[in-house]
């Protein structure tokens, strides 16, 4: 199979083909995810929750992300690897460039940042220097303390329009992908239609261009499973079968269903 690239994902959106994204944090699971045909592996700072036992992503460091990115890279042949810049690592332009470079040198193919219009300059600078970027809007876990908890975002028209504006700004700045988390289905659809780049939903309804889940959630072994999660292992023969079932359900538009979405 050919290596997945931002350009091939853009072509999938243009052709109306949905694709699946899944987190992985080590070489063994990365290999399983890759072999299941999943197009994008996210080395998420969610490792703070599912691997390190923290109650948030805030304690995760750049060194943590570089270590796990390198592990995932060694287990991956085809999938595009996107790695999170963790909390506090992109507050300034200098920090952003230095830490994004470290992730790319560890094996990432793209970096992900949480935030809206204030990131435009950083995204432009990164892409000019050969570092592809994925944005992240909606429920941004690194901002959980200012958001007042893990709550659905964009339910009123004012905040919905602001998020659409932010999304367009990130695209104009050069972002290649955008994750939107915990927003109403209608808003997920509006953002996907407003952008030319692929929009990846998590708790954003079935109308986005792609879906992402945390690996440990998909396997039903996290401490707490959010509403937008389906345990694909319960109907599968084994873990590789569960990963394949997830990909196929996303590609067919069967996941997420109404029970996994917000209004």
Secondary structure, DSSP 8 states (H G I E B T S, - for coil): -----HHHHHHHHHTT--EEEEE--SHHHHHHHHHTT-SEEEE-TTHHHHTT--SSSTT--HHHHHHHHHHHHHT-SSSEEEEE--TTSSSSHHHHHHHHHHHHHHT-SEEEEE-SGGGHHHHHHHHHTT--EEEEEES-GGGHHHHTSS--B--SHHHHHHHHHHHHHHHHHT-SEEEEESB-HHHHHHHHHH-SSEEEEESS-TTSSEEEE-HHHHTT-SSS--TT---TTTTSSSHHHHHHHHHHHHHTT-SS-GGG---
